[in-house]
Amino acid sequence: MPDSASTHAMPTAARVAPQMQQGQFSYHTSPASLWPDFLLGQESQPLRVLLVDNDARMRSVIGQELNQDNRITLVSTASNLRDGKLAISRHEFDVLLLDFSLGDGVGFDLIKHMKMHRPSAEAIVMSVMDDEDHAITAFELGATGYLVKNSWFGNFSQAVLQVANGGAYISPNLARRLLNKLATIHHAQLHPVPVHATVAANASGLLSFREKEILELVASGFTSLEIATRINISRQTVTTHMKNIYRKLQVHSRAQAVTQARNQGMLN
Protein backbone atom coordinates (compact mmCIF):
# COMPACT_ATOMS: atom_id res chain seq x y z
CA MET A 1 0.00 0.00 0.00
CA PRO A 2 1.69 3.22 -1.13
CA ASP A 3 2.03 6.14 1.26
CA SER A 4 0.83 9.61 0.35
CA ALA A 5 4.28 10.68 -0.88
CA SER A 6 4.64 7.79 -3.33
CA THR A 7 1.07 8.32 -4.53
CA HIS A 8 1.69 11.98 -5.41
CA ALA A 9 4.95 11.05 -7.12
CA MET A 10 3.24 8.53 -9.36
CA PRO A 11 3.24 9.55 -13.06
CA THR A 12 -0.05 10.90 -14.34
CA ALA A 13 -0.47 8.11 -16.87
CA ALA A 14 -0.21 5.51 -14.13
CA ARG A 15 -2.85 7.22 -12.04
CA VAL A 16 -5.50 7.46 -14.74
CA ALA A 17 -8.09 4.70 -14.46
CA PRO A 18 -8.34 2.56 -17.62
CA GLN A 19 -11.52 2.74 -19.67
CA MET A 20 -13.35 -0.52 -20.32
CA GLN A 21 -15.76 -1.14 -23.21
CA GLN A 22 -18.69 -3.55 -23.29
CA GLY A 23 -21.14 -2.93 -26.12
CA GLN A 24 -22.88 0.41 -25.55
CA PHE A 25 -21.67 0.56 -21.96
CA SER A 26 -18.47 2.35 -21.01
CA TYR A 27 -17.04 2.48 -17.53
CA HIS A 28 -13.81 3.19 -15.69
CA THR A 29 -12.10 1.04 -13.10
CA SER A 30 -10.51 2.62 -10.04
CA PRO A 31 -6.97 1.30 -9.38
CA ALA A 32 -6.92 -0.51 -6.04
CA SER A 33 -3.32 0.60 -5.49
CA LEU A 34 -4.61 4.11 -4.75
CA TRP A 35 -7.26 2.95 -2.30
CA PRO A 36 -6.49 4.09 1.29
CA ASP A 37 -5.94 1.26 3.74
CA PHE A 38 -8.35 2.75 6.29
CA LEU A 39 -11.38 2.32 4.00
CA LEU A 40 -13.54 -0.77 3.62
CA GLY A 41 -12.78 -2.81 0.53
CA GLN A 42 -9.23 -4.17 0.58
CA GLU A 43 -7.76 -7.01 -1.46
CA SER A 44 -7.32 -8.96 1.77
CA GLN A 45 -10.95 -8.40 2.76
CA PRO A 46 -13.03 -7.41 -0.29
CA LEU A 47 -16.54 -6.01 -0.07
CA ARG A 48 -19.25 -8.60 -0.71
CA VAL A 49 -21.85 -7.70 -3.35
CA LEU A 50 -25.18 -9.30 -4.22
CA LEU A 51 -26.44 -8.42 -7.71
CA VAL A 52 -30.10 -8.69 -8.76
CA ASP A 53 -30.95 -7.70 -12.33
CA ASN A 54 -33.63 -8.88 -14.73
CA ASP A 55 -31.39 -8.39 -17.78
CA ALA A 56 -28.89 -11.22 -18.35
CA ARG A 57 -26.61 -8.99 -20.41
CA MET A 58 -26.53 -6.31 -17.73
CA ARG A 59 -25.74 -8.94 -15.09
CA SER A 60 -22.81 -10.01 -17.24
CA VAL A 61 -21.56 -6.44 -17.82
CA ILE A 62 -21.86 -5.42 -14.17
CA GLY A 63 -20.50 -8.73 -12.89
CA GLN A 64 -17.47 -8.39 -15.17
CA GLU A 65 -16.68 -4.93 -13.83
CA LEU A 66 -17.08 -5.99 -10.20
CA ASN A 67 -14.94 -9.10 -10.66
CA GLN A 68 -12.14 -7.03 -12.20
CA ASP A 69 -11.81 -5.04 -9.00
CA ASN A 70 -9.84 -6.92 -6.31
CA ARG A 71 -11.54 -4.85 -3.61
CA ILE A 72 -14.90 -6.44 -4.42
CA THR A 73 -16.22 -9.99 -4.58
CA LEU A 74 -19.53 -10.91 -6.21
CA VAL A 75 -21.10 -13.45 -3.85
CA SER A 76 -24.25 -14.20 -5.85
CA THR A 77 -26.59 -13.01 -8.59
CA ALA A 78 -30.35 -13.29 -9.14
CA SER A 79 -32.67 -12.38 -12.00
CA ASN A 80 -36.00 -11.71 -10.31
CA LEU A 81 -37.70 -10.66 -7.09
CA ARG A 82 -38.30 -14.19 -5.78
CA ASP A 83 -34.71 -15.35 -6.29
CA GLY A 84 -33.43 -12.03 -4.99
CA LYS A 85 -35.24 -12.52 -1.70
CA LEU A 86 -33.84 -16.05 -1.41
CA ALA A 87 -30.32 -14.77 -2.09
CA ILE A 88 -30.69 -12.05 0.55
CA SER A 89 -31.70 -14.67 3.11
CA ARG A 90 -28.93 -17.11 2.20
CA HIS A 91 -25.85 -14.94 1.66
CA GLU A 92 -23.81 -12.55 3.76
CA PHE A 93 -23.14 -9.36 1.81
CA ASP A 94 -22.24 -5.71 2.29
CA VAL A 95 -23.94 -4.07 -0.71
CA LEU A 96 -27.03 -5.00 -2.70
CA LEU A 97 -27.07 -3.84 -6.33
CA LEU A 98 -30.65 -4.19 -7.53
CA ASP A 99 -32.55 -3.46 -10.69
CA PHE A 100 -35.66 -1.31 -10.26
CA SER A 101 -37.72 -3.31 -12.74
CA LEU A 102 -37.81 -7.06 -12.12
CA GLY A 103 -39.92 -9.56 -14.02
CA ASP A 104 -42.07 -10.52 -11.03
CA GLY A 105 -42.05 -7.21 -9.14
CA VAL A 106 -40.13 -4.03 -8.43
CA GLY A 107 -36.76 -3.67 -6.77
CA PHE A 108 -38.16 -1.51 -3.99
CA ASP A 109 -39.60 -4.66 -2.42
CA LEU A 110 -36.06 -6.07 -2.21
CA ILE A 111 -34.91 -3.05 -0.22
CA LYS A 112 -37.64 -3.68 2.34
CA HIS A 113 -36.71 -7.38 2.49
CA MET A 114 -33.02 -6.53 2.89
CA LYS A 115 -33.72 -4.10 5.73
CA MET A 116 -35.48 -6.91 7.62
CA HIS A 117 -32.83 -9.60 7.05
CA ARG A 118 -29.57 -7.67 6.50
CA PRO A 119 -30.14 -4.28 8.15
CA SER A 120 -26.45 -3.35 8.08
CA ALA A 121 -26.13 -3.80 4.31
CA GLU A 122 -26.35 -0.94 1.81
CA ALA A 123 -28.60 -0.85 -1.26
CA ILE A 124 -27.99 0.74 -4.66
CA VAL A 125 -30.90 0.92 -7.11
CA MET A 126 -30.17 0.67 -10.84
CA SER A 127 -32.77 1.78 -13.36
CA VAL A 128 -33.20 2.82 -16.97
CA MET A 129 -35.53 5.53 -15.63
CA ASP A 130 -33.95 8.84 -14.68
CA ASP A 131 -37.02 9.83 -12.68
CA GLU A 132 -36.55 11.99 -9.58
CA ASP A 133 -39.66 10.57 -7.89
CA HIS A 134 -38.36 7.00 -8.13
CA ALA A 135 -34.98 8.07 -6.75
CA ILE A 136 -36.59 9.88 -3.82
CA THR A 137 -38.73 6.81 -3.06
CA ALA A 138 -35.62 4.61 -3.13
CA PHE A 139 -33.85 6.88 -0.65
CA GLU A 140 -36.91 7.01 1.60
CA LEU A 141 -36.85 3.18 1.72
CA GLY A 142 -33.21 3.22 2.78
CA ALA A 143 -31.17 3.03 -0.44
CA THR A 144 -27.92 5.01 -0.49
CA GLY A 145 -27.34 4.95 -4.24
CA TYR A 146 -29.29 5.36 -7.48
CA LEU A 147 -27.65 4.66 -10.84
CA VAL A 148 -29.17 5.36 -14.25
CA LYS A 149 -28.09 2.35 -16.30
CA ASN A 150 -27.51 3.98 -19.67
CA SER A 151 -25.62 6.93 -18.25
CA TRP A 152 -21.97 6.95 -19.32
CA PHE A 153 -21.20 8.29 -15.84
CA GLY A 154 -22.02 4.87 -14.37
CA ASN A 155 -19.26 3.20 -12.36
CA PHE A 156 -20.62 0.24 -10.45
CA SER A 157 -17.42 -0.57 -8.55
CA GLN A 158 -16.98 3.00 -7.38
CA ALA A 159 -20.64 3.17 -6.33
CA VAL A 160 -20.25 0.00 -4.22
CA LEU A 161 -17.09 1.24 -2.54
CA GLN A 162 -18.54 4.67 -1.90
CA VAL A 163 -21.78 3.60 -0.19
CA ALA A 164 -20.01 0.92 1.86
CA ASN A 165 -17.78 3.62 3.30
CA GLY A 166 -20.60 5.86 4.46
CA GLY A 167 -21.19 7.86 1.29
CA ALA A 168 -23.95 8.01 -1.29
CA TYR A 169 -23.84 7.58 -5.06
CA ILE A 170 -26.20 9.16 -7.58
CA SER A 171 -25.74 9.42 -11.35
CA PRO A 172 -24.61 13.05 -11.84
CA ASN A 173 -27.36 14.09 -14.27
CA LEU A 174 -30.02 12.79 -11.90
CA ALA A 175 -28.29 14.42 -8.93
CA ARG A 176 -28.47 17.81 -10.68
CA ARG A 177 -32.18 17.35 -11.35
CA LEU A 178 -32.80 16.36 -7.73
CA LEU A 179 -31.02 19.52 -6.60
CA ASN A 180 -33.12 21.61 -8.98
CA LYS A 181 -36.28 20.00 -7.67
CA LEU A 182 -35.31 20.64 -4.06
CA ALA A 183 -34.45 24.24 -4.92
CA THR A 184 -37.87 24.68 -6.54
CA ILE A 185 -39.63 23.25 -3.49
CA HIS A 186 -37.58 25.49 -1.19
CA HIS A 187 -38.40 28.56 -3.26
CA ALA A 188 -42.11 27.70 -3.21
CA GLN A 189 -42.01 27.39 0.57
CA LEU A 190 -40.31 30.77 0.94
CA HIS A 191 -42.57 32.51 -1.57
CA PRO A 192 -46.05 30.99 -1.33
CA VAL A 193 -48.60 32.05 -3.93
CA PRO A 194 -52.41 31.96 -3.47
CA VAL A 195 -53.86 28.61 -4.49
CA HIS A 196 -56.34 30.07 -6.98
CA ALA A 197 -53.46 31.64 -8.93
CA THR A 198 -51.41 28.45 -9.26
CA VAL A 199 -53.85 25.70 -10.22
CA ALA A 200 -52.48 25.30 -13.74
CA ALA A 201 -48.85 25.68 -12.63
CA ASN A 202 -49.19 23.03 -9.93
CA ALA A 203 -50.91 20.70 -12.36
CA SER A 204 -48.08 21.02 -14.88
CA GLY A 205 -45.60 20.12 -12.16
CA LEU A 206 -47.30 16.81 -11.42
CA LEU A 207 -45.49 14.98 -14.20
CA SER A 208 -41.76 14.48 -14.57
CA PHE A 209 -39.93 15.48 -17.74
CA ARG A 210 -39.91 11.86 -18.96
CA GLU A 211 -43.60 11.39 -18.23
CA LYS A 212 -44.48 14.53 -20.18
CA GLU A 213 -42.29 13.35 -23.05
CA ILE A 214 -44.08 10.00 -23.16
CA LEU A 215 -47.52 11.58 -22.91
CA GLU A 216 -46.67 13.92 -25.81
CA LEU A 217 -45.87 10.84 -27.91
CA VAL A 218 -49.08 9.14 -26.77
CA ALA A 219 -51.01 12.24 -27.84
CA SER A 220 -49.31 11.98 -31.24
CA GLY A 221 -50.60 8.43 -31.66
CA PHE A 222 -47.50 6.37 -30.94
CA THR A 223 -47.87 2.89 -29.40
CA SER A 224 -45.92 1.80 -26.32
CA LEU A 225 -43.50 -0.20 -28.46
CA GLU A 226 -42.95 2.75 -30.81
CA ILE A 227 -42.37 5.08 -27.85
CA ALA A 228 -39.88 2.66 -26.31
CA THR A 229 -37.93 2.45 -29.58
CA ARG A 230 -38.08 6.20 -30.16
CA ILE A 231 -36.63 7.24 -26.77
CA ASN A 232 -34.46 4.14 -26.23
CA ILE A 233 -36.12 2.59 -23.18
CA SER A 234 -37.89 -0.75 -22.67
CA ARG A 235 -41.58 -1.27 -23.33
CA GLN A 236 -42.00 -2.26 -19.69
CA THR A 237 -40.54 1.09 -18.65
CA VAL A 238 -43.07 2.89 -20.85
CA THR A 239 -45.84 0.91 -19.16
CA THR A 240 -44.51 1.86 -15.72
CA HIS A 241 -44.44 5.54 -16.69
CA MET A 242 -48.01 5.34 -18.01
CA LYS A 243 -49.21 3.83 -14.72
CA ASN A 244 -47.60 6.72 -12.87
CA ILE A 245 -49.25 9.20 -15.25
CA TYR A 246 -52.67 7.61 -14.66
CA ARG A 247 -52.14 7.79 -10.90
CA LYS A 248 -50.99 11.39 -10.89
CA LEU A 249 -53.75 12.61 -13.21
CA GLN A 250 -56.35 10.31 -11.60
CA VAL A 251 -57.45 8.82 -14.94
CA HIS A 252 -57.87 5.31 -16.30
CA SER A 253 -57.06 5.47 -20.01
CA ARG A 254 -54.68 7.06 -22.47
CA ALA A 255 -57.40 9.22 -23.95
CA GLN A 256 -58.35 10.52 -20.50
CA ALA A 257 -54.71 11.18 -19.66
CA VAL A 258 -54.17 13.22 -22.83
CA THR A 259 -57.40 15.17 -22.32
CA GLN A 260 -56.66 15.87 -18.66
CA ALA A 261 -53.11 16.95 -19.42
CA ARG A 262 -54.27 19.32 -22.14
CA ASN A 263 -56.98 20.79 -19.92
CA GLN A 264 -54.34 21.47 -17.26
CA GLY A 265 -51.88 23.03 -19.69
CA MET A 266 -49.31 20.21 -19.63
CA LEU A 267 -49.43 19.42 -23.36
CA ASN A 268 -49.32 21.68 -26.38
DAFEN-V683348 format. One record per residue. N is the residue number from 1. RES is the residue in three letters. PHI is phi in whole degrees, -180 to 180 (* if undefined). PSI is psi in whole degrees, 0 to 359 (999 if undefined). OMEGA is omega in radians with two decimals (999 if undefined). Layout:
n=N res=RES phi=PHI psi=PSI omega=OMEGA
n=N res=RES phi=PHI psi=PSI omega=OMEGA
//
This chain:
n=1 res=MET phi=* psi=117 omega=-3.07
n=2 res=PRO phi=-72 psi=148 omega=3.04
n=3 res=ASP phi=-83 psi=177 omega=-3.04
n=4 res=SER phi=-62 psi=325 omega=-3.11
n=5 res=ALA phi=-65 psi=314 omega=-3.12
n=6 res=SER phi=-68 psi=329 omega=3.12
n=7 res=THR phi=-65 psi=313 omega=-3.12
n=8 res=HIS phi=-68 psi=333 omega=-3.11
n=9 res=ALA phi=-82 psi=350 omega=-3.08
n=10 res=MET phi=-66 psi=135 omega=3.13
n=11 res=PRO phi=-58 psi=150 omega=-3.09
n=12 res=THR phi=-58 psi=318 omega=-3.08
n=13 res=ALA phi=-61 psi=327 omega=-3.12
n=14 res=ALA phi=-78 psi=341 omega=-3.09
n=15 res=ARG phi=-95 psi=353 omega=-3.13
n=16 res=VAL phi=-84 psi=127 omega=-3.12
n=17 res=ALA phi=-68 psi=136 omega=3.14
n=18 res=PRO phi=-69 psi=148 omega=3.12
n=19 res=GLN phi=-96 psi=133 omega=3.14
n=20 res=MET phi=-108 psi=147 omega=3.14
n=21 res=GLN phi=-120 psi=138 omega=3.07
n=22 res=GLN phi=-151 psi=92 omega=-3.10
n=23 res=GLY phi=62 psi=230 omega=-3.12
n=24 res=GLN phi=-82 psi=354 omega=-3.08
n=25 res=PHE phi=-95 psi=137 omega=3.10
n=26 res=SER phi=-131 psi=133 omega=-3.11
n=27 res=TYR phi=-149 psi=163 omega=-3.11
n=28 res=HIS phi=-118 psi=139 omega=3.06
n=29 res=THR phi=-93 psi=149 omega=3.12
n=30 res=SER phi=-102 psi=121 omega=-3.07
n=31 res=PRO phi=-62 psi=124 omega=-3.10
n=32 res=ALA phi=-63 psi=337 omega=-3.10
n=33 res=SER phi=-65 psi=341 omega=-3.14
n=34 res=LEU phi=-99 psi=4 omega=-3.07
n=35 res=TRP phi=-83 psi=123 omega=-3.11
n=36 res=PRO phi=-60 psi=144 omega=-3.06
n=37 res=ASP phi=-76 psi=353 omega=3.12
n=38 res=PHE phi=-92 psi=357 omega=3.14
n=39 res=LEU phi=-96 psi=154 omega=3.05
n=40 res=LEU phi=-68 psi=146 omega=-3.14
n=41 res=GLY phi=99 psi=73 omega=3.11
n=42 res=GLN phi=-118 psi=157 omega=-3.14
n=43 res=GLU phi=-59 psi=328 omega=3.14
n=44 res=SER phi=-77 psi=338 omega=3.13
n=45 res=GLN phi=-147 psi=76 omega=-3.06
n=46 res=PRO phi=-69 psi=155 omega=3.06
n=47 res=LEU phi=-71 psi=141 omega=-3.12
n=48 res=ARG phi=-98 psi=127 omega=-3.08
n=49 res=VAL phi=-121 psi=137 omega=3.00
n=50 res=LEU phi=-111 psi=127 omega=-3.06
n=51 res=LEU phi=-113 psi=126 omega=3.09
n=52 res=VAL phi=-126 psi=114 omega=-3.13
n=53 res=ASP phi=-148 psi=137 omega=-3.09
n=54 res=ASN phi=-74 psi=341 omega=-3.05
n=55 res=ASP phi=-99 psi=116 omega=-3.09
n=56 res=ALA phi=-61 psi=323 omega=-3.14
n=57 res=ARG phi=-67 psi=318 omega=3.11
n=58 res=MET phi=-65 psi=321 omega=3.08
n=59 res=ARG phi=-59 psi=320 omega=3.14
n=60 res=SER phi=-68 psi=316 omega=-3.13
n=61 res=VAL phi=-64 psi=311 omega=-3.11
n=62 res=ILE phi=-67 psi=316 omega=3.13
n=63 res=GLY phi=-60 psi=322 omega=3.13
n=64 res=GLN phi=-64 psi=316 omega=3.14
n=65 res=GLU phi=-64 psi=315 omega=-3.12
n=66 res=LEU phi=-63 psi=318 omega=-3.10
n=67 res=ASN phi=-70 psi=340 omega=3.11
n=68 res=GLN phi=-81 psi=351 omega=-3.14
n=69 res=ASP phi=-104 psi=116 omega=-3.07
n=70 res=ASN phi=-68 psi=350 omega=3.12
n=71 res=ARG phi=-86 psi=356 omega=-3.03
n=72 res=ILE phi=-132 psi=142 omega=3.00
n=73 res=THR phi=-128 psi=133 omega=3.13
n=74 res=LEU phi=-90 psi=108 omega=-3.03
n=75 res=VAL phi=-81 psi=330 omega=-3.12
n=76 res=SER phi=-169 psi=159 omega=3.05
n=77 res=THR phi=-131 psi=157 omega=3.08
n=78 res=ALA phi=-146 psi=158 omega=-3.05
n=79 res=SER phi=-113 psi=355 omega=-3.12
n=80 res=ASN phi=-152 psi=177 omega=-3.07
n=81 res=LEU phi=-64 psi=316 omega=-3.10
n=82 res=ARG phi=-61 psi=310 omega=-3.12
n=83 res=ASP phi=-69 psi=330 omega=3.09
n=84 res=GLY phi=-64 psi=318 omega=3.11
n=85 res=LYS phi=-64 psi=320 omega=3.11
n=86 res=LEU phi=-63 psi=317 omega=-3.13
n=87 res=ALA phi=-64 psi=321 omega=3.11
n=88 res=ILE phi=-61 psi=320 omega=-3.12
n=89 res=SER phi=-73 psi=331 omega=-3.00
n=90 res=ARG phi=-94 psi=334 omega=-2.98
n=91 res=HIS phi=-114 psi=146 omega=2.98
n=92 res=GLU phi=-86 psi=131 omega=3.14
n=93 res=PHE phi=-153 psi=162 omega=-3.13
n=94 res=ASP phi=-103 psi=326 omega=-3.09
n=95 res=VAL phi=-136 psi=134 omega=3.05
n=96 res=LEU phi=-105 psi=119 omega=3.03
n=97 res=LEU phi=-100 psi=115 omega=-3.03
n=98 res=LEU phi=-130 psi=141 omega=3.07
n=99 res=ASP phi=-77 psi=142 omega=3.10
n=100 res=PHE phi=-67 psi=317 omega=-3.03
n=101 res=SER phi=-105 psi=109 omega=3.11
n=102 res=LEU phi=-111 psi=154 omega=-3.04
n=103 res=GLY phi=-58 psi=326 omega=-3.08
n=104 res=ASP phi=-113 psi=21 omega=3.11
n=105 res=GLY phi=163 psi=193 omega=3.13
n=106 res=VAL phi=-114 psi=152 omega=-3.07
n=107 res=GLY phi=-62 psi=336 omega=-3.13
n=108 res=PHE phi=-57 psi=327 omega=3.13
n=109 res=ASP phi=-65 psi=331 omega=3.11
n=110 res=LEU phi=-70 psi=326 omega=3.10
n=111 res=ILE phi=-62 psi=315 omega=3.12
n=112 res=LYS phi=-60 psi=317 omega=-3.13
n=113 res=HIS phi=-65 psi=319 omega=3.13
n=114 res=MET phi=-64 psi=318 omega=-3.11
n=115 res=LYS phi=-63 psi=332 omega=3.11
n=116 res=MET phi=-79 psi=323 omega=-3.02
n=117 res=HIS phi=-102 psi=330 omega=3.13
n=118 res=ARG phi=-135 psi=67 omega=-3.02
n=119 res=PRO phi=-62 psi=338 omega=-3.12
n=120 res=SER phi=-86 psi=350 omega=-3.11
n=121 res=ALA phi=-78 psi=158 omega=3.10
n=122 res=GLU phi=-103 psi=155 omega=3.13
n=123 res=ALA phi=-127 psi=135 omega=3.05
n=124 res=ILE phi=-122 psi=122 omega=3.12
n=125 res=VAL phi=-89 psi=135 omega=3.04
n=126 res=MET phi=-115 psi=138 omega=-3.10
n=127 res=SER phi=-154 psi=151 omega=3.00
n=128 res=VAL phi=-80 psi=349 omega=-3.11
n=129 res=MET phi=-93 psi=126 omega=3.11
n=130 res=ASP phi=-99 psi=51 omega=-3.03
n=131 res=ASP phi=-97 psi=126 omega=-3.11
n=132 res=GLU phi=-62 psi=322 omega=-3.10
n=133 res=ASP phi=-63 psi=319 omega=3.11
n=134 res=HIS phi=-65 psi=319 omega=3.14
n=135 res=ALA phi=-64 psi=316 omega=3.14
n=136 res=ILE phi=-62 psi=318 omega=3.10
n=137 res=THR phi=-61 psi=318 omega=3.13
n=138 res=ALA phi=-61 psi=317 omega=-3.13
n=139 res=PHE phi=-69 psi=324 omega=3.11
n=140 res=GLU phi=-64 psi=329 omega=3.13
n=141 res=LEU phi=-81 psi=350 omega=3.09
n=142 res=GLY phi=117 psi=3 omega=3.08
n=143 res=ALA phi=-69 psi=152 omega=3.09
n=144 res=THR phi=-120 psi=10 omega=3.08
n=145 res=GLY phi=-154 psi=150 omega=3.09
n=146 res=TYR phi=-145 psi=114 omega=-3.09
n=147 res=LEU phi=-113 psi=130 omega=3.01
n=148 res=VAL phi=-86 psi=119 omega=-2.95
n=149 res=LYS phi=-58 psi=314 omega=-3.03
n=150 res=ASN phi=-86 psi=8 omega=3.10
n=151 res=SER phi=-78 psi=132 omega=3.14
n=152 res=TRP phi=-72 psi=352 omega=3.07
n=153 res=PHE phi=-76 psi=347 omega=-2.99
n=154 res=GLY phi=-61 psi=131 omega=3.07
n=155 res=ASN phi=-142 psi=97 omega=-3.00
n=156 res=PHE phi=-66 psi=319 omega=3.14
n=157 res=SER phi=-62 psi=313 omega=-3.13
n=158 res=GLN phi=-64 psi=322 omega=3.12
n=159 res=ALA phi=-62 psi=315 omega=3.14
n=160 res=VAL phi=-61 psi=311 omega=-3.11
n=161 res=LEU phi=-64 psi=323 omega=-3.09
n=162 res=GLN phi=-69 psi=313 omega=-3.10
n=163 res=VAL phi=-71 psi=328 omega=3.14
n=164 res=ALA phi=-67 psi=337 omega=-3.13
n=165 res=ASN phi=-103 psi=27 omega=3.01
n=166 res=GLY phi=89 psi=5 omega=3.13
n=167 res=GLY phi=-99 psi=190 omega=3.06
n=168 res=ALA phi=-133 psi=158 omega=-3.12
n=169 res=TYR phi=-139 psi=122 omega=3.13
n=170 res=ILE phi=-134 psi=135 omega=3.07
n=171 res=SER phi=-54 psi=129 omega=-2.99
n=172 res=PRO phi=-52 psi=317 omega=-3.14
n=173 res=ASN phi=-61 psi=318 omega=3.12
n=174 res=LEU phi=-68 psi=321 omega=3.12
n=175 res=ALA phi=-59 psi=318 omega=3.12
n=176 res=ARG phi=-63 psi=319 omega=-3.13
n=177 res=ARG phi=-68 psi=324 omega=3.07
n=178 res=LEU phi=-64 psi=319 omega=3.10
n=179 res=LEU phi=-63 psi=318 omega=3.11
n=180 res=ASN phi=-63 psi=321 omega=3.14
n=181 res=LYS phi=-67 psi=317 omega=3.11
n=182 res=LEU phi=-64 psi=322 omega=3.11
n=183 res=ALA phi=-65 psi=322 omega=3.12
n=184 res=THR phi=-66 psi=317 omega=3.12
n=185 res=ILE phi=-63 psi=317 omega=-3.14
n=186 res=HIS phi=-63 psi=319 omega=3.13
n=187 res=HIS phi=-64 psi=319 omega=3.14
n=188 res=ALA phi=-65 psi=326 omega=3.12
n=189 res=GLN phi=-71 psi=326 omega=-3.14
n=190 res=LEU phi=-79 psi=332 omega=-3.08
n=191 res=HIS phi=-129 psi=69 omega=-3.13
n=192 res=PRO phi=-64 psi=145 omega=3.12
n=193 res=VAL phi=-120 psi=144 omega=3.12
n=194 res=PRO phi=-51 psi=140 omega=-3.05
n=195 res=VAL phi=-58 psi=318 omega=-3.06
n=196 res=HIS phi=-65 psi=341 omega=-3.11
n=197 res=ALA phi=-92 psi=354 omega=-3.03
n=198 res=THR phi=-126 psi=19 omega=-3.10
n=199 res=VAL phi=-61 psi=310 omega=-3.11
n=200 res=ALA phi=-67 psi=320 omega=-3.12
n=201 res=ALA phi=-64 psi=316 omega=3.12
n=202 res=ASN phi=-65 psi=322 omega=3.14
n=203 res=ALA phi=-63 psi=317 omega=-3.12
n=204 res=SER phi=-65 psi=336 omega=-3.13
n=205 res=GLY phi=-84 psi=357 omega=-3.14
n=206 res=LEU phi=-65 psi=322 omega=-3.04
n=207 res=LEU phi=-98 psi=144 omega=3.07
n=208 res=SER phi=-75 psi=171 omega=3.13
n=209 res=PHE phi=-59 psi=315 omega=-3.12
n=210 res=ARG phi=-65 psi=320 omega=3.13
n=211 res=GLU phi=-64 psi=319 omega=3.09
n=212 res=LYS phi=-64 psi=320 omega=3.13
n=213 res=GLU phi=-60 psi=315 omega=-3.14
n=214 res=ILE phi=-67 psi=319 omega=-3.12
n=215 res=LEU phi=-67 psi=326 omega=3.05
n=216 res=GLU phi=-61 psi=318 omega=3.13
n=217 res=LEU phi=-69 psi=323 omega=3.06
n=218 res=VAL phi=-61 psi=316 omega=-3.14
n=219 res=ALA phi=-64 psi=334 omega=3.13
n=220 res=SER phi=-86 psi=358 omega=3.05
n=221 res=GLY phi=98 psi=9 omega=3.14
n=222 res=PHE phi=-77 psi=144 omega=3.06
n=223 res=THR phi=-81 psi=170 omega=3.14
n=224 res=SER phi=-60 psi=318 omega=3.14
n=225 res=LEU phi=-65 psi=318 omega=3.13
n=226 res=GLU phi=-65 psi=321 omega=3.11
n=227 res=ILE phi=-65 psi=316 omega=-3.13
n=228 res=ALA phi=-59 psi=316 omega=3.13
n=229 res=THR phi=-67 psi=321 omega=-3.05
n=230 res=ARG phi=-67 psi=321 omega=-3.08
n=231 res=ILE phi=-111 psi=13 omega=2.97
n=232 res=ASN phi=62 psi=49 omega=2.99
n=233 res=ILE phi=-132 psi=173 omega=-3.12
n=234 res=SER phi=-81 psi=159 omega=3.10
n=235 res=ARG phi=-64 psi=325 omega=3.12
n=236 res=GLN phi=-63 psi=323 omega=3.12
n=237 res=THR phi=-66 psi=321 omega=3.08
n=238 res=VAL phi=-60 psi=316 omega=3.13
n=239 res=THR phi=-62 psi=319 omega=3.11
n=240 res=THR phi=-62 psi=316 omega=3.11
n=241 res=HIS phi=-62 psi=319 omega=-3.13
n=242 res=MET phi=-65 psi=322 omega=3.09
n=243 res=LYS phi=-62 psi=320 omega=3.11
n=244 res=ASN phi=-66 psi=322 omega=3.10
n=245 res=ILE phi=-63 psi=314 omega=3.12
n=246 res=TYR phi=-58 psi=316 omega=-3.10
n=247 res=ARG phi=-65 psi=315 omega=-3.09
n=248 res=LYS phi=-68 psi=323 omega=-3.12
n=249 res=LEU phi=-91 psi=354 omega=-3.13
n=250 res=GLN phi=58 psi=52 omega=3.12
n=251 res=VAL phi=-129 psi=176 omega=-3.06
n=252 res=HIS phi=-133 psi=8 omega=3.12
n=253 res=SER phi=-152 psi=165 omega=3.12
n=254 res=ARG phi=-64 psi=317 omega=-3.13
n=255 res=ALA phi=-61 psi=317 omega=3.11
n=256 res=GLN phi=-64 psi=321 omega=-3.13
n=257 res=ALA phi=-63 psi=315 omega=3.13
n=258 res=VAL phi=-64 psi=315 omega=-3.14
n=259 res=THR phi=-62 psi=314 omega=-3.13
n=260 res=GLN phi=-63 psi=317 omega=-3.13
n=261 res=ALA phi=-64 psi=321 omega=3.11
n=262 res=ARG phi=-68 psi=319 omega=3.13
n=263 res=ASN phi=-63 psi=331 omega=-3.12
n=264 res=GLN phi=-97 psi=9 omega=3.04
n=265 res=GLY phi=79 psi=18 omega=-3.12
n=266 res=MET phi=-84 psi=330 omega=-3.09
n=267 res=LEU phi=-114 psi=154 omega=3.12
n=268 res=ASN phi=-74 psi=999 omega=999
//
